[in-house]
């Protein structure tokens, strides 16, 4: 399993392409699958980018908890699998072509931040990324709550 760490800014070119950070690209197996699945995050105005292998693993895990004959479960699965795309960095410059509708859904205009989030990469409009940070006080409060659960 690949672990993505770090934050990298990138500009969106005139054709809507974004150069994939070389630090993330170097983590991918040289002869391996370079496909990623990109989808809108459920809770935040960002996109989530999973290796294809990780996407399959997580999808199977989620699907295994659902009953396809339950209307609510079927509706959840339908929504979960909408508005996603398979992208792959081009071999020449490592550019990604993310559908315009996905970029617009998070307010991307000219610049994005790729944020390594362990098993996935989050893609944010630069302004939204900076505004999404929680305060140190809130972080410490959550850490305290989590420590009580152990």
C-alpha positions as CSV (number, residue, x, y, z in Angstrom):
1,X,0.0,0.0,0.0
2,X,1.3,3.5,-0.9
3,X,1.4,6.2,1.7
4,X,1.0,9.8,0.4
5,X,2.6,12.5,2.5
6,X,3.1,16.2,1.9
7,X,1.4,19.1,0.3
8,X,2.1,20.4,-3.2
9,X,0.6,23.3,-5.2
10,X,0.0,23.2,-8.9
11,X,-1.5,25.5,-11.5
12,X,-4.3,24.5,-13.8
13,X,-3.4,25.1,-17.4
14,X,-5.7,26.6,-20.1
15,X,-6.9,23.1,-21.1
16,X,-7.7,22.2,-17.4
17,X,-4.7,19.9,-16.9
18,X,-2.8,19.8,-13.7
19,X,0.8,18.5,-13.3
20,X,0.8,15.6,-10.8
21,X,3.4,16.1,-8.1
22,X,6.6,14.2,-8.9
23,X,7.0,13.3,-5.3
24,X,3.7,11.4,-5.5
25,X,4.4,10.0,-8.9
26,X,7.8,8.6,-7.7
27,X,5.9,6.5,-5.1
28,X,4.0,4.6,-7.8
29,X,5.6,1.3,-9.1
30,X,7.6,2.0,-12.3
31,X,5.9,-0.6,-14.3
32,X,2.7,-0.6,-12.3
33,X,-0.8,0.7,-12.7
34,X,-0.8,4.6,-12.8
35,X,-4.6,4.9,-12.8
36,X,-6.4,6.8,-10.1
37,X,-10.0,7.2,-9.2
38,X,-11.1,10.8,-8.4
39,X,-14.3,11.6,-6.7
40,X,-15.9,14.4,-4.6
41,X,-15.4,14.1,-0.9
42,X,-18.6,13.6,1.1
43,X,-17.9,16.1,3.8
44,X,-15.5,18.7,2.4
45,X,-15.2,20.8,-0.8
46,X,-12.3,18.8,-2.1
47,X,-11.7,15.8,-4.3
48,X,-10.3,12.5,-3.2
49,X,-7.8,10.7,-5.4
50,X,-7.2,6.9,-4.8
51,X,-4.9,4.5,-6.5
52,X,-7.1,2.2,-8.6
53,X,-6.1,-0.7,-6.3
54,X,-7.1,1.3,-3.2
55,X,-10.4,2.3,-4.8
56,X,-11.2,-1.3,-5.5
57,X,-10.3,-2.3,-2.0
58,X,-12.4,0.4,-0.3
59,X,-15.3,-0.1,-2.7
60,X,-15.5,-3.8,-1.9
61,X,-15.3,-3.1,1.8
62,X,-18.2,-0.6,1.6
63,X,-20.2,-2.9,-0.7
64,X,-19.9,-5.8,1.7
65,X,-21.7,-3.8,4.3
66,X,-24.7,-3.1,2.0
67,X,-27.8,-5.1,1.1
68,X,-28.6,-4.4,-2.6
69,X,-32.3,-5.2,-1.9
70,X,-32.5,-2.4,0.7
71,X,-33.7,0.8,-0.9
72,X,-31.6,3.1,1.3
73,X,-28.5,1.0,0.7
74,X,-29.1,1.0,-3.0
75,X,-29.5,4.8,-3.0
76,X,-26.4,5.3,-1.0
77,X,-24.3,3.1,-3.4
78,X,-25.7,4.9,-6.4
79,X,-24.7,8.3,-4.9
80,X,-21.3,7.0,-3.8
81,X,-20.4,5.8,-7.3
82,X,-21.6,8.9,-9.1
83,X,-19.4,11.8,-10.1
84,X,-16.1,10.0,-10.2
85,X,-13.5,9.6,-12.9
86,X,-10.5,7.5,-13.7
87,X,-7.4,9.6,-14.4
88,X,-3.8,8.8,-15.3
89,X,-0.8,11.1,-15.5
90,X,0.4,11.4,-19.1
91,X,3.8,9.8,-19.6
92,X,5.5,13.0,-21.0
93,X,4.9,15.6,-18.2
94,X,2.7,13.8,-15.7
95,X,-0.3,16.0,-16.4
96,X,-3.8,14.9,-15.1
97,X,-6.9,15.7,-17.0
98,X,-9.6,15.9,-14.3
99,X,-13.1,16.5,-15.6
100,X,-14.1,20.1,-15.5
101,X,-17.3,19.3,-13.6
102,X,-15.3,17.8,-10.7
103,X,-12.9,20.7,-10.5
104,X,-15.8,23.2,-10.6
105,X,-17.6,21.3,-7.8
106,X,-14.8,22.3,-5.4
107,X,-14.3,25.8,-6.8
108,X,-11.0,25.4,-8.6
109,X,-10.1,28.3,-10.8
110,X,-6.3,28.6,-11.3
111,X,-4.4,26.7,-8.6
112,X,-4.9,23.5,-6.5
113,X,-3.2,21.9,-3.6
114,X,-2.5,18.1,-3.6
115,X,-2.5,17.0,0.0
116,X,-1.2,13.6,0.9
117,X,-3.6,12.0,3.3
118,X,-2.0,8.6,3.9
119,X,-3.9,6.1,1.6
120,X,-5.4,8.9,-0.6
121,X,-4.6,12.3,-2.0
122,X,-7.0,15.2,-1.4
123,X,-7.2,17.9,-4.2
124,X,-8.3,21.3,-3.0
125,X,-8.8,24.7,-4.6
126,X,-5.9,26.6,-3.0
127,X,-8.1,29.1,-1.2
128,X,-10.4,26.4,0.2
129,X,-7.4,24.4,1.5
130,X,-6.0,27.3,3.4
131,X,-9.5,28.0,4.9
132,X,-10.1,24.3,5.9
133,X,-7.5,24.1,8.6
134,X,-8.9,23.6,12.1
135,X,-7.5,25.6,15.0
136,X,-4.8,24.2,17.3
137,X,-7.4,24.3,20.1
138,X,-9.9,22.3,18.1
139,X,-7.2,19.8,17.2
140,X,-6.2,19.3,20.8
141,X,-9.9,19.0,21.9
142,X,-10.4,16.2,19.3
143,X,-7.1,14.5,20.3
144,X,-8.3,14.5,23.9
145,X,-11.7,13.0,22.9
146,X,-10.0,10.3,20.8
147,X,-7.5,9.4,23.7
148,X,-10.5,8.7,25.9
149,X,-11.9,6.2,23.5
150,X,-8.9,3.9,24.0
